[in-house]
Amino acid sequence: MPGAIVVGTGFGCRVHVPALRAAGFDVVALVGRDAEKTARRAERLAVPHGGTDLDRALGLDGVDVVSVVTPPHTHAAVTLAALAAGKHILCEKPFALDHAEAVTMRDAARDRGLVGFVGHEFRFATDRATAGRLIERGAIGDARLATFVSYVGLVADPDAPVPEWWLDPVRGGGWLGASGSHVVDQVRAWLGDVQSVAAGLTLTSDRPAGTAEDSFTAYLRMASGADVVVQQTAGAWGAMAMTTRVAGSRGTVWLDGRDVWLADHDRPQGTLVEPPADLRLPDPPPPSGDTRHRFTHLELGPSIRQAEAFLAAIRGRPAPGPAAATFDDGVASMAVLDAIRASAAGGGRRVSL
């Protein structure tokens, strides 16, 4: 059983530790910034070692992989140290602070022949995986128009408790990295490479200037010629609202909650698509009154499948289901995020990749 270190005691403890274990890894160490808190959480999770010394953890016997679940501005340093120690990496998103940093990380893994995955676990969410398979297999013909819109109120209240780096631009905060990295990966996984971008970044909530964006709008032109609109906010009061829809030359696929719908000439109003058995996830954990677990039921199942794919890649075996996001995907997504930021800084001018 390969040994794993989890670096990060928030999402790392809540999702990465149980997901890695469920996939067949032995989590042997937890590394954090606060010695007392890290030791306490390691004990609660029955992880043998808990502390603040990454080098010491990397030197433990039987460690094969490192899961990097730290704020974005630390991803490169932790990843490069772990790669230098010969460990395979599962790094959370956003992959890096920028494209250049992402390339450095990707090249270090490639030079050492080590596996590098980026934490885009929602590639394995049943609804997204089902829709992606329909698109891949030509159910809608050539994809030509797509819309990805999300309104949530996570930070609408300026006093809402959030991780301290979330809205700090220096440490990689902002909704573009936190959520936009996921949707950019989704767009690329479904529709291919991005050719150019025109975008804007917005602070919707009532926060001071200099706070990282909590909203963004991007118009992507794909290499295939498809046009994609992406708009997301975490700063909007009111009920959550989401639209995910792709229209093609012969049909349209869309998500309605966690259901997938397909419409075409024979089904002009659409029909509900039954997810294939191989794309179904483990049953989610029961609801919890703990606010820290309000999204665990959405995150854990896809994260288990991602960890299973990670283990398969380390062992040189194919994995069923969607392709996982690799460091190459991380580099490509960071190029898109950089282009979005450059476009926004230039007043929405179109930026080619």
KEGU-879515 format. One record per atom (N, C-alpha, C): residue in three letters; x negated, z negated, y. Coordinates in steps of 0.2 Angstrom, whole numbers, padded with zeros to 4 digits, always signed. Each point is the difference from the previous one (the first is absolute). Layout:
KEGU-879515
ALAXZY ...
//
This chain:
KEGU-879515
MET-0004+0000-0006 MET+0004+0000+0006 MET-0004+0000+0006 PRO+0000+0005+0005 PRO-0004+0000+0005 PRO+0001-0005+0005 GLY-0005-0003+0003 GLY+0001-0005+0005 GLY+0001+0002+0007 ALA+0004-0003+0004 ALA+0001+0002+0007 ALA-0001-0006+0005 ILE-0002+0002+0006 ILE+0000-0004+0006 ILE+0005+0002+0004 VAL+0004-0005+0003 VAL+0005+0002+0005 VAL-0003-0003+0007 VAL-0001+0004+0005 VAL-0003-0002+0006 VAL+0006+0000+0005 GLY+0003-0006+0002 GLY+0006+0000+0004 GLY+0005-0005-0003 THR+0002-0005+0004 THR+0004-0005-0003 THR+0008+0001+0002 GLY+0002+0005+0004 GLY+0007+0001+0001 GLY+0003+0004-0004 PHE+0000+0007+0001 PHE+0003+0005-0004 PHE-0004+0000-0007 GLY-0006-0002+0001 GLY-0004+0000-0006 GLY+0002-0005-0005 CYS+0002-0006+0002 CYS+0003-0005-0005 CYS+0007+0002-0002 ARG+0004+0003+0005 ARG+0007+0001-0001 ARG+0001+0006-0005 VAL-0004+0005+0001 VAL+0002+0006-0004 VAL-0006+0003-0004 HIS-0006+0000+0002 HIS-0006+0002-0003 HIS-0002-0004-0007 VAL+0000-0006+0001 VAL-0001-0004-0006 VAL+0004+0001-0005 PRO+0007-0001+0001 PRO+0005+0001-0006 PRO+0000+0008-0002 ALA-0001+0004+0004 ALA+0000+0008-0002 ALA-0006+0001-0004 LEU-0006-0002+0002 LEU-0006+0001-0004 LEU+0000-0003-0007 ARG+0003-0006+0000 ARG+0001-0004-0007 ARG+0005+0004-0004 ALA+0005+0002+0003 ALA+0005+0004-0004 ALA-0003+0006-0003 ALA-0004+0003+0003 ALA-0003+0007-0002 ALA-0006-0001-0005 GLY-0002-0006-0001 GLY-0005-0001-0005 GLY-0007-0003+0003 PHE+0000-0002+0006 PHE-0007-0002+0003 PHE+0000-0008-0001 ASP-0006-0003+0000 ASP-0001-0007+0000 ASP-0002-0002+0007 VAL+0004-0003+0004 VAL-0002-0002+0007 VAL-0004-0006+0000 VAL-0006+0001+0001 VAL-0005-0006-0001 VAL-0002-0003+0007 ALA+0002+0003+0006 ALA-0002-0003+0006 ALA+0004+0002+0005 LEU+0001-0005+0005 LEU+0004+0001+0006 LEU-0005-0001+0006 VAL+0000+0004+0005 VAL-0005-0001+0006 VAL+0004+0001+0006 GLY-0001-0005+0004 GLY+0004-0001+0007 GLY-0005-0002+0005 ARG+0003-0001+0006 ARG-0003-0003+0006 ARG+0000-0007+0000 ASP+0005-0003-0002 ASP+0001-0008+0000 ASP-0002-0003-0006 ALA-0005-0004-0001 ALA-0002-0002-0007 ALA+0005-0005-0003 GLU+0003-0004+0004 GLU+0005-0005-0003 GLU+0007+0004-0002 LYS+0002+0005+0004 LYS+0006+0003-0002 LYS-0001+0005-0006 THR-0006+0003+0000 THR-0002+0005-0005 THR+0000-0004-0007 ALA-0003-0006+0000 ALA-0001-0004-0006 ALA+0007-0002-0002 ARG+0004-0002+0005 ARG+0007-0002-0002 ARG+0004+0005-0003 ARG+0000+0006+0003 ARG+0003+0006-0003 ARG-0002+0002-0007 ALA-0007+0000+0000 ALA-0003+0002-0007 ALA+0003-0005-0005 GLU+0000-0006+0001 GLU+0002-0005-0005 GLU+0008+0001-0001 ARG+0004+0002+0005 ARG+0007+0001-0001 ARG+0001+0006-0005 LEU-0004+0005+0001 LEU+0000+0006-0004 LEU-0004+0000-0006 ALA-0003-0005-0002 ALA-0004-0001-0006 ALA-0006+0005+0000 VAL-0003+0002+0006 VAL-0006+0004+0001 VAL-0006-0005-0001 PRO-0005+0001-0004 PRO-0005-0004-0001 PRO-0004-0002+0006 HIS-0002+0005+0004 HIS-0004-0001+0006 HIS+0003+0001+0006 GLY+0000-0004+0005 GLY+0003+0001+0007 GLY-0005-0002+0005 GLY-0002+0004+0005 GLY-0004-0002+0005 GLY-0001+0006+0005 THR-0005-0001+0005 THR-0001+0004+0005 THR-0006+0005+0000 ASP-0004-0001-0006 ASP-0006+0004-0001 ASP+0001+0006-0004 LEU+0000+0006+0003 LEU+0001+0006-0003 LEU-0006+0001-0005 ASP-0006-0001+0003 ASP-0006+0002-0004 ASP+0000-0004-0007 ARG+0002-0006+0001 ARG+0000-0005-0006 ARG+0005+0003-0005 ALA+0006+0002+0002 ALA+0005+0002-0004 ALA-0002+0007-0003 LEU-0003+0004+0003 LEU-0003+0006-0003 LEU-0005-0001-0005 GLY-0003-0005+0000 GLY-0005-0002-0005 GLY+0003-0003-0006 LEU+0006-0002+0000 LEU+0003-0003-0006 LEU+0000+0005-0006 ASP-0001-0003-0006 ASP+0000+0004-0006 ASP+0007+0003-0001 GLY+0000+0007-0003 GLY+0006+0003-0002 GLY+0004+0003+0006 VAL-0003+0000+0006 VAL+0004+0003+0005 VAL-0001+0008+0000 ASP+0005+0003+0000 ASP+0000+0008+0000 ASP+0003+0003+0006 VAL+0005-0003+0003 VAL+0004+0003+0006 VAL+0001-0005+0005 VAL+0001+0002+0006 VAL+0001-0004+0006 VAL+0006+0003+0003 SER+0005-0004+0002 SER+0006+0002+0003 SER-0001-0003+0007 VAL+0000+0005+0005 VAL-0001-0002+0007 VAL+0007+0000+0004 VAL+0002-0006+0002 VAL+0006-0002+0003 VAL-0001-0004+0006 THR-0004+0003+0004 THR-0002-0004+0006 THR+0002+0004+0006 PRO+0000-0002+0006 PRO+0002+0004+0006 PRO-0004+0006+0001 PRO+0003+0006+0003 PRO-0004+0006-0001 PRO-0007+0001+0003 HIS-0001-0004+0005 HIS-0007+0000+0003 HIS-0005-0002-0004 THR+0001-0004-0006 THR-0004-0002-0005 THR-0001+0004-0006 HIS+0004+0005-0001 HIS+0001+0004-0006 HIS-0007+0003-0002 ALA-0003+0003+0005 ALA-0007+0003-0001 ALA-0005-0004-0002 ALA-0001-0006+0003 ALA-0005-0005-0002 ALA+0001-0002-0007 VAL+0006-0002-0001 VAL+0001-0003-0007 VAL-0001+0005-0005 THR+0003+0006+0001 THR+0000+0005-0005 THR-0007+0003-0001 LEU-0004+0000+0005 LEU-0007+0003-0001 LEU-0004-0006-0003 ALA+0001-0006+0001 ALA-0004-0005-0004 ALA+0002+0000-0007 ALA+0006+0001-0002 ALA+0002+0000-0007 ALA-0002+0006-0003 LEU+0000+0006+0003 LEU-0003+0006-0003 LEU-0007-0001-0001 ALA-0004-0003+0004 ALA-0007-0001-0001 ALA-0001-0004-0006 ALA+0004-0005-0001 ALA+0000-0004-0006 ALA+0002+0003-0006 GLY+0003+0007+0000 GLY+0002+0004-0006 GLY+0007-0002-0002 LYS+0004-0001+0005 LYS+0007-0002-0002 LYS+0005+0006+0002 HIS+0005+0001-0004 HIS+0005+0005+0002 HIS+0005-0004+0005 ILE+0003+0004+0004 ILE+0003-0003+0006 ILE+0008+0003+0000 LEU+0004-0005+0001 LEU+0007+0001+0002 LEU+0000-0003+0007 CYS+0001+0005+0005 CYS+0000-0003+0007 CYS+0007+0002+0004 GLU+0002-0006+0003 GLU+0007+0001+0003 GLU-0001+0005+0006 LYS+0006+0002+0002 LYS+0001+0004+0006 LYS+0001-0004+0006 PRO-0001+0003+0006 PRO-0003+0006+0001 PRO-0008+0000-0002 PHE-0002+0005-0003 PHE-0006+0001-0004 PHE-0006-0003+0004 ALA+0000+0002+0007 ALA-0006-0001+0004 ALA+0002+0000+0007 LEU-0004-0002+0005 LEU+0001+0001+0007 LEU+0001+0007+0002 ASP-0004+0004-0003 ASP+0000+0007+0003 ASP-0002+0005-0006 HIS+0000+0006+0001 HIS-0002+0005-0005 HIS-0007+0000-0002 ALA-0005-0002+0005 ALA-0007+0000-0001 ALA-0001-0006-0005 GLU+0003-0006+0002 GLU-0001-0005-0005 GLU+0002+0001-0007 ALA+0006+0003+0000 ALA+0003+0002-0007 ALA-0005+0005-0004 VAL-0003+0005+0004 VAL-0005+0004-0004 VAL-0006-0004-0003 THR-0002-0005+0004 THR-0006-0004-0002 THR+0002-0004-0006 MET+0006-0002-0001 MET+0003-0004-0005 MET+0000+0005-0006 ARG+0004+0005+0001 ARG+0001+0005-0006 ARG-0007+0003-0002 ASP-0005+0001+0004 ASP-0006+0003-0002 ASP-0004-0005-0004 ALA+0000-0007+0002 ALA-0003-0005-0004 ALA+0003-0001-0007 ALA+0006+0001-0001 ALA+0003-0001-0006 ALA-0002+0006-0005 ARG+0000+0006+0004 ARG-0001+0007-0004 ARG-0008-0001-0002 ASP-0004-0002+0004 ASP-0007+0000-0002 ASP-0002-0004-0005 ARG+0004-0006-0001 ARG-0001-0005-0006 ARG+0004+0002-0006 GLY+0004+0005+0001 GLY+0005+0002-0006 GLY+0005-0006-0002 LEU+0002-0003+0006 LEU+0005-0005-0001 LEU+0007+0002+0002 VAL+0005-0003-0003 VAL+0007+0002+0001 VAL+0002-0004+0007 GLY+0004+0004+0004 GLY+0002-0003+0006 GLY+0008+0002+0001 PHE+0004-0005+0001 PHE+0007+0002+0001 PHE+0002-0004+0007 VAL+0005+0003+0003 VAL+0003-0002+0006 VAL+0007-0003-0002 GLY+0001-0006+0003 GLY+0007-0003-0001 GLY+0006+0003+0002 HIS+0001+0006-0002 HIS+0007+0003+0002 HIS+0004+0000-0006 GLU+0002-0007-0002 GLU+0004-0001-0006 GLU+0007+0003+0000 PHE+0002+0002+0006 PHE+0007+0003+0000 PHE+0000+0007-0002 ARG-0005+0003-0002 ARG+0000+0006-0004 ARG+0004-0001-0006 PHE-0001-0006-0003 PHE+0003-0001-0006 PHE+0007-0003+0000 ALA+0003-0001+0006 ALA+0007-0002+0001 ALA+0004+0005-0003 THR+0005-0002-0004 THR+0004+0004-0004 THR+0004+0006+0004 ASP+0002-0002+0006 ASP+0004+0005+0004 ASP-0005+0005+0002 ARG-0006-0002+0003 ARG-0005+0005+0003 ARG-0003+0004-0006 ALA-0001-0003-0005 ALA-0003+0004-0006 ALA+0005+0005-0002 THR+0006-0002-0001 THR+0005+0005-0002 THR+0001+0006+0005 ALA+0000-0002+0006 ALA+0001+0006+0005 ALA-0006+0004+0000 GLY-0006-0003+0000 GLY-0006+0004+0000 GLY-0001+0004-0006 ARG+0003-0002-0006 ARG+0000+0004-0006 ARG+0004+0006+0001 LEU+0006-0001+0003 LEU+0005+0006+0001 LEU-0003+0005+0005 ILE-0004-0002+0005 ILE-0003+0004+0005 ILE-0006+0004-0004 GLU-0004-0004-0004 GLU-0005+0003-0003 GLU+0002+0006-0005 ARG+0006-0001-0003 ARG+0002+0004-0006 ARG+0005+0006+0003 GLY+0000+0000+0007 GLY+0004+0006+0003 GLY+0007-0001+0001 ALA+0003-0006-0001 ALA+0007-0001+0000 ALA+0003+0002+0007 ILE-0004+0000+0005 ILE+0003+0002+0007 ILE-0004+0006+0003 GLY-0003+0004-0005 GLY-0004+0006+0002 GLY-0006-0002+0005 ASP-0001+0004+0005 ASP-0006-0002+0004 ASP+0002-0005+0006 ALA-0003-0006+0000 ALA+0002-0005+0005 ALA-0002+0003+0007 ARG+0005+0000+0004 ARG+0000+0003+0007 ARG+0001-0005+0006 LEU+0004-0005-0001 LEU+0001-0005+0005 LEU+0001-0007-0003 ALA-0003-0005+0003 ALA+0001-0007-0003 ALA+0000-0005+0006 THR+0004-0005-0002 THR+0001-0006+0005 THR-0001-0007-0003 PHE-0005-0004+0003 PHE-0001-0006-0003 PHE+0001-0005+0006 VAL+0005-0004+0000 VAL+0002-0004+0006 VAL+0001-0007-0003 SER-0002-0005+0004 SER+0001-0007-0002 SER+0000-0005+0006 TYR+0006-0003+0000 TYR+0001-0005+0005 TYR+0000-0007-0003 VAL-0004-0005+0001 VAL+0000-0006-0002 VAL-0002-0005+0006 GLY+0002-0006-0001 GLY-0001-0005+0005 GLY-0005-0006-0001 LEU-0005+0002-0004 LEU-0005-0005-0002 LEU-0003-0004+0006 VAL-0001+0004+0005 VAL-0004-0003+0006 VAL+0004+0001+0006 ALA+0007+0001+0000 ALA+0004+0001+0006 ALA+0000-0006+0004 ASP+0000-0006-0003 ASP-0001-0006+0003 ASP-0007-0002+0001 PRO-0002+0000+0007 PRO-0007-0002+0001 PRO-0003-0006-0003 ASP+0005-0005-0002 ASP-0002-0006-0003 ASP+0000+0000-0007 ALA+0001+0006-0003 ALA+0001+0000-0007 ALA-0007-0001-0003 PRO-0001-0004-0006 PRO-0006-0001-0003 PRO-0003+0006-0004 VAL-0006+0002+0002 VAL-0003+0006-0004 VAL-0007-0002+0000 PRO-0003+0003-0005 PRO-0008-0001-0001 PRO-0003+0002+0007 GLU-0005-0004+0002 GLU-0003+0000+0006 GLU-0003+0007+0002 TRP-0002+0004-0005 TRP-0003+0006+0002 TRP+0005+0006+0001 TRP+0006-0001-0002 TRP+0005+0005-0001 TRP+0001+0004+0007 LEU+0000-0003+0005 LEU+0001+0003+0007 LEU-0007+0000+0004 ASP-0005-0001-0003 ASP-0007+0000+0003 ASP-0003+0007-0001 PRO-0001+0004+0005 PRO-0003+0007-0001 PRO-0007+0000-0002 VAL-0004-0006+0002 VAL-0007+0000-0002 VAL-0001-0001-0007 ARG+0005-0004-0003 ARG-0001-0001-0007 ARG+0004+0004-0005 GLY+0002+0006+0003 GLY+0004+0005-0004 GLY+0007-0001-0001 GLY+0003-0004+0005 GLY+0007-0002+0000 GLY+0004+0006+0003 GLY+0006-0001+0000 GLY+0005+0006+0002 GLY+0004+0002-0006 TRP+0006+0002+0002 TRP+0005+0003-0005 TRP-0002+0006-0003 LEU-0004+0004+0004 LEU-0003+0007-0003 LEU-0004-0002-0006 GLY-0005-0005+0000 GLY-0004-0001-0006 GLY+0004-0004-0005 ALA+0004-0005+0002 ALA+0004-0004-0005 ALA+0005+0004-0004 SER+0004+0004+0003 SER+0005+0004-0003 SER-0001+0007+0000 GLY-0003+0003+0006 GLY-0001+0007+0000 GLY-0005+0002-0005 SER-0005-0004-0002 SER-0004+0002-0005 SER+0003+0002-0007 HIS+0006-0004-0001 HIS+0004+0001-0006 HIS+0004+0007+0001 VAL+0003+0001+0005 VAL+0004+0006+0001 VAL-0005+0006+0000 VAL-0005+0000+0003 VAL-0005+0006+0000 VAL-0002+0001-0007 ASP-0002-0005-0004 ASP-0001+0001-0007 ASP+0006+0003-0003 GLN+0006-0002+0001 GLN+0006+0003-0003 GLN+0001+0007+0001 VAL-0001+0002+0007 VAL+0000+0007+0002 VAL-0005+0004-0004 ARG-0006-0002+0000 ARG-0005+0004-0003 ARG+0001+0000-0008 ALA+0002-0005-0003 ALA+0002+0000-0007 ALA+0005+0005-0002 TRP+0005+0000+0005 TRP+0006+0005-0001 TRP-0001+0007+0002 LEU-0004+0001+0006 LEU+0001+0006+0003 LEU-0007+0003+0001 GLY-0006-0003-0002 GLY-0006+0003+0001 GLY-0004-0002+0006 ASP-0005+0004+0002 ASP-0004-0002+0006 ASP+0003+0001+0006 VAL-0002-0004+0005 VAL+0003+0001+0007 VAL-0005+0004+0004 GLN+0003+0005+0004 GLN-0004+0005+0004 GLN-0001-0003+0007 SER+0005-0002+0003 SER-0001-0003+0007 SER+0006-0005+0001 VAL-0001-0003+0006 VAL+0004-0006+0002 VAL+0001+0000+0007 ALA+0006-0002+0002 ALA+0002-0002+0007 ALA+0003-0007+0000 ALA-0002-0005+0004 ALA+0003-0006-0002 ALA+0000-0005+0007 GLY+0003-0005-0001 GLY+0000-0006+0005 GLY+0001-0006-0003 LEU-0004-0005+0003 LEU+0001-0007-0002 LEU+0003-0004+0005 THR+0005-0005-0002 THR+0004-0004+0004 THR+0000-0007-0001 LEU+0001-0004+0005 LEU+0001-0007-0001 LEU+0007-0001+0002 THR+0004-0001-0005 THR+0008-0001+0001 THR+0002-0007+0001 SER-0003-0005-0003 SER+0001-0007+0001 SER-0003-0002+0007 ASP+0003-0006+0002 ASP-0002-0003+0006 ASP-0006-0004+0000 ARG-0006+0004-0001 ARG-0007-0003+0000 ARG-0004+0002+0005 PRO-0006-0003+0002 PRO-0004+0002+0005 PRO-0004+0006-0001 ALA-0002+0003+0005 ALA-0004+0006+0000 ALA-0006-0001-0004 GLY-0003+0004-0004 GLY-0006-0001-0004 GLY+0002-0002-0007 THR+0006-0002-0001 THR+0002-0001-0007 THR+0000+0007-0004 ALA-0002+0000-0006 ALA+0001+0006-0004 ALA+0007+0002-0001 GLU+0001+0007-0001 GLU+0006+0003+0000 GLU+0005-0003-0006 ASP+0006-0001+0001 ASP+0005-0002-0005 ASP+0004+0006-0002 SER-0001+0006+0003 SER+0004+0006-0001 SER-0004+0006+0001 PHE+0002+0005-0004 PHE-0004+0007+0001 PHE+0005+0005-0002 THR-0002+0006+0003 THR+0004+0006-0001 THR-0005+0006-0001 ALA+0000+0004-0006 ALA-0005+0005-0001 ALA+0004+0006-0003 TYR-0002+0006+0003 TYR+0002+0006-0002 TYR-0006+0003-0004 LEU+0001+0001-0007 LEU-0005+0003-0004 LEU+0001+0007-0002 ARG-0005+0005+0001 ARG+0001+0006-0003 ARG-0005+0000-0006 MET+0004+0002-0006 MET-0004+0000-0006 MET-0004+0006-0001 ALA-0005+0000-0004 ALA-0003+0007-0002 ALA+0004+0005-0003 SER+0005-0003-0003 SER+0005+0005-0003 SER+0005+0003+0005 GLY+0000-0002+0006 GLY+0004+0002+0005 GLY+0006-0004+0001 ALA+0001-0005-0004 ALA+0006-0005+0001 ALA-0001-0004+0006 ASP+0006-0002+0003 ASP+0000-0004+0006 ASP+0002-0007-0002 VAL-0003-0005+0002 VAL+0002-0007-0002 VAL+0000-0005+0006 VAL+0006-0003+0001 VAL+0000-0005+0005 VAL+0000-0007-0003 VAL-0005-0004+0003 VAL+0000-0007-0003 VAL+0001-0005+0006 GLN+0005-0004+0000 GLN+0001-0005+0005 GLN+0001-0007-0003 GLN-0004-0005+0002 GLN+0001-0007-0003 GLN-0001-0005+0006 THR+0004-0005-0001 THR-0001-0006+0004 THR+0001-0006-0003 ALA-0004-0005+0001 ALA+0001-0007-0002 ALA+0003-0005+0005 GLY+0001+0003+0006 GLY+0002-0004+0006 GLY+0007+0001+0002 ALA+0005+0003-0004 ALA+0007+0001+0002 ALA+0004-0005-0002 TRP+0004-0003+0004 TRP+0005-0005-0002 TRP+0006+0004-0003 GLY+0003-0003-0005 GLY+0006+0003-0003 GLY-0001+0001-0007 ALA+0005+0002-0004 ALA-0001+0001-0007 ALA-0005+0006-0002 MET-0003-0001-0005 MET-0005+0005-0003 MET+0003+0007+0000 ALA-0003+0005+0001 ALA+0002+0007+0000 ALA-0005+0004-0003 MET+0001+0004-0005 MET-0005+0004-0003 MET+0002+0007-0002 THR-0003+0005+0001 THR+0001+0007-0002 THR-0006+0003-0003 THR+0001+0003-0006 THR-0006+0003-0003 THR+0003+0007-0003 ARG-0001+0005+0002 ARG+0003+0007-0002 ARG-0004+0005+0001 VAL+0000+0005-0006 VAL-0005+0006+0000 VAL+0005+0006-0001 ALA+0000+0005+0004 ALA+0004+0006-0001 ALA-0005+0005-0002 GLY+0002+0004-0005 GLY-0004+0006-0002 GLY+0004+0006+0000 SER-0003+0005-0003 SER+0003+0007+0000 SER+0006+0001-0004 ARG+0001-0005-0005 ARG+0005+0000-0005 ARG+0004-0006-0001 GLY-0002-0005+0004 GLY+0003-0007-0001 GLY-0002-0005+0004 THR+0003-0006+0000 THR-0002-0006+0004 THR+0000-0006-0004 VAL-0006-0004+0000 VAL+0000-0006-0003 VAL+0000-0006+0005 TRP+0003-0006-0001 TRP+0000-0005+0004 TRP+0001-0007-0003 LEU-0002-0005+0003 LEU+0001-0007-0002 LEU+0005-0003+0003 ASP+0004-0004-0003 ASP+0006-0004+0003 ASP-0001-0007-0003 GLY-0003-0004+0004 GLY-0002-0007-0003 GLY-0005+0002-0005 ARG+0001-0002-0007 ARG-0005+0001-0005 ARG+0003+0005-0005 ASP+0005+0004+0002 ASP+0002+0006-0003 ASP-0003+0006+0002 VAL+0000+0005-0005 VAL-0003+0007+0002 VAL+0006+0005-0001 TRP+0001+0004+0005 TRP+0005+0005+0000 TRP-0003+0007+0001 LEU+0003+0005-0004 LEU-0002+0007+0001 LEU+0006+0004+0001 ALA-0001+0005+0005 ALA+0005+0005+0001 ALA-0003+0007+0000 ASP+0004+0005-0002 ASP-0002+0007-0001 ASP+0006+0004+0000 HIS+0000+0006-0002 HIS+0005+0005+0001 HIS+0006-0002-0005 ASP-0002-0003-0006 ASP+0005-0002-0005 ASP+0003-0007+0002 ARG-0004-0004+0004 ARG+0003-0007+0002 ARG-0001-0001+0007 PRO+0004+0004+0004 PRO-0001+0000+0007 PRO+0000-0007+0004 GLN+0004-0004-0003 GLN+0001-0007+0003 GLN-0005-0005-0003 GLY-0004+0002-0005 GLY-0005-0004-0003 GLY+0003-0004-0006 THR-0005-0002-0005 THR+0002-0004-0006 THR-0006-0005-0001 LEU+0002-0006-0002 LEU-0004-0005-0002 LEU-0005+0002-0005 VAL-0006-0001+0001 VAL-0005+0001-0005 VAL-0002-0006-0004 GLU+0000+0001-0007 GLU-0002-0006-0004 GLU-0007+0000-0001 PRO-0003-0006+0002 PRO-0008+0000-0001 PRO-0002+0001-0007 PRO-0005+0004-0001 PRO-0003+0001-0007 PRO-0003-0007-0002 ALA+0001-0001-0007 ALA-0002-0006-0003 ALA-0007-0002+0002 ASP-0005+0005+0000 ASP-0007-0002+0001 ASP-0002-0002+0007 LEU+0005+0001+0005 LEU-0001-0002+0007 LEU+0004-0007+0001 ARG+0003-0003-0005 ARG+0003-0006+0002 ARG-0005-0006+0000 LEU+0001-0005+0004 LEU-0004-0005+0001 LEU+0002-0007-0004 PRO-0005-0005-0001 PRO+0002-0006-0003 PRO+0006-0003+0005 ASP+0004-0004-0004 ASP+0005-0004+0004 ASP-0003-0004+0006 PRO+0003+0000+0006 PRO-0003-0004+0005 PRO+0001-0007-0001 PRO-0005-0004+0004 PRO+0001-0008-0001 PRO+0007-0002+0003 PRO+0002-0006-0002 PRO+0007-0002+0003 PRO-0001-0001+0007 PRO+0006+0000+0004 PRO-0001-0001+0007 PRO-0002-0007+0001 SER-0004-0001+0006 SER-0003-0006+0002 SER+0002-0002+0007 GLY+0001-0007+0001 GLY+0002-0002+0007 GLY-0006+0000+0004 ASP-0006+0001-0003 ASP-0007-0001+0004 ASP+0000+0007+0004 THR-0001-0001+0007 THR+0000+0006+0004 THR-0006+0004-0002 ARG-0006-0003-0002 ARG-0006+0004-0002 ARG+0002+0005-0006 HIS+0005-0001-0004 HIS+0002+0004-0005 HIS+0006+0005+0001 ARG+0001+0001+0006 ARG+0006+0004+0002 ARG-0001+0008-0002 PHE-0006+0002-0001 PHE-0001+0007-0002 PHE-0003+0000-0007 THR-0002-0005-0003 THR-0003+0000-0007 THR+0004+0004-0005 HIS+0006+0000+0000 HIS+0004+0004-0005 HIS-0001+0007+0001 LEU-0002+0002+0006 LEU-0001+0007+0001 LEU-0007+0002-0001 GLU-0005-0005+0001 GLU-0007+0002-0001 GLU-0003-0001-0007 LEU+0002-0005-0003 LEU-0003-0002-0006 LEU+0000+0005-0006 GLY+0006+0003-0001 GLY+0000+0005-0005 GLY-0004+0006+0001 PRO+0000+0003+0006 PRO-0004+0006+0001 PRO-0008-0002+0000 SER-0001-0006+0002 SER-0007-0003+0000 SER-0003+0000-0007 ILE+0005-0002-0005 ILE-0002-0001-0007 ILE-0002+0007-0003 ARG+0004+0005+0002 ARG-0001+0007-0002 ARG-0007+0003+0003 GLN-0001-0002+0006 GLN-0006+0002+0003 GLN-0006-0003-0003 ALA+0000-0007-0002 ALA-0005-0003-0003 ALA-0001+0003-0007 GLU+0005+0002-0004 GLU+0000+0003-0006 GLU-0004+0007+0000 ALA+0002+0004+0006 ALA-0004+0006+0001 ALA-0007-0001+0001 PHE-0002-0006+0004 PHE-0006-0002+0002 PHE-0005-0001-0007 LEU+0003-0004-0004 LEU-0003-0001-0006 LEU-0001+0006-0004 ALA+0005+0004-0001 ALA-0001+0007-0003 ALA-0006+0004+0002 ALA+0000+0000+0007 ALA-0005+0004+0003 ALA-0007-0003-0001 ILE-0001-0007+0000 ILE-0006-0003-0002 ILE-0002+0002-0007 ARG+0005+0000-0004 ARG-0002+0002-0008 ARG+0000+0007-0001 GLY+0001+0004+0005 GLY-0001+0008-0001 GLY+0006+0003-0003 ARG+0006-0004+0000 ARG+0006+0003-0003 ARG+0005+0002+0005 PRO+0004+0005-0002 PRO+0006+0002+0004 PRO+0005-0005+0000 ALA+0004-0001+0006 ALA+0005-0005+0001 ALA+0007+0004+0001 PRO+0005-0002-0003 PRO+0006+0003+0001 PRO+0003-0001+0007 GLY+0005+0004+0002 GLY+0003-0001+0006 GLY-0004+0003+0006 PRO+0002-0002+0006 PRO-0003+0004+0006 PRO-0008-0002+0000 ALA-0003+0005+0003 ALA-0007-0001+0002 ALA-0001-0006+0005 ALA-0005-0004-0002 ALA-0001-0006+0005 ALA-0004+0003+0006 ALA+0000-0004+0005 ALA-0004+0002+0006 ALA-0008-0002-0001 THR-0004+0005+0001 THR-0007-0002-0001 THR-0004+0000+0007 PHE-0006-0002+0000 PHE-0004+0000+0006 PHE+0000+0007+0003 ASP+0001+0005-0003 ASP+0000+0007+0003 ASP+0007+0000+0004 ASP+0005-0002-0003 ASP+0007-0001+0004 ASP-0001-0004+0006 GLY-0004-0006-0001 GLY-0001-0004+0006 GLY-0003+0003+0005 VAL-0005+0004-0001 VAL-0004+0004+0005 VAL+0005+0005+0003 ALA+0004+0004-0004 ALA+0004+0005+0003 ALA+0006-0004+0005 SER+0002-0005-0003 SER+0006-0004+0004 SER-0003-0002+0007 MET-0007-0003+0000 MET-0003-0003+0006 MET-0001+0006+0005 ALA-0001+0006-0003 ALA-0001+0006+0005 ALA+0007+0001+0004 VAL+0005-0001-0004 VAL+0007+0001+0003 VAL+0001-0005+0005 LEU-0001-0007-0002 LEU+0001-0005+0005 LEU-0004+0000+0006 ASP-0007+0003-0001 ASP-0004+0001+0006 ASP+0003+0005+0005 ALA+0003+0005-0003 ALA+0003+0006+0004 ALA+0006-0002+0003 ILE+0004-0005-0003 ILE+0006-0003+0004 ILE-0003-0004+0006 ARG-0005-0004-0001 ARG-0002-0004+0005 ARG-0003+0005+0006 ALA-0004+0005-0002 ALA-0003+0004+0005 ALA+0006+0004+0004 SER+0005+0002-0004 SER+0005+0004+0003 SER+0004-0005+0005 ALA+0001-0006-0002 ALA+0004-0005+0005 ALA-0004-0001+0006 ALA-0007-0001-0001 ALA-0004-0001+0006 ALA-0001+0005+0004 GLY+0002+0006-0002 GLY-0001+0006+0004 GLY+0007+0002+0002 GLY+0005-0004+0000 GLY+0007+0001+0003 GLY+0004+0004-0005 GLY-0001+0000-0006 GLY+0004+0004-0005 GLY-0003+0007-0001 ARG-0006+0002+0002 ARG-0003+0006-0001 ARG+0000+0001-0008 ARG+0000+0006-0002 ARG-0001+0002-0007 ARG-0007+0000-0002 VAL-0001-0004-0006 VAL-0007+0000-0002 VAL-0001+0003-0007 SER-0004+0004-0001 SER-0001+0003-0007 SER-0005-0004-0004 LEU+0001+0000-0006 LEU-0004-0003-0005 LEU-0005+0004-0003 
//
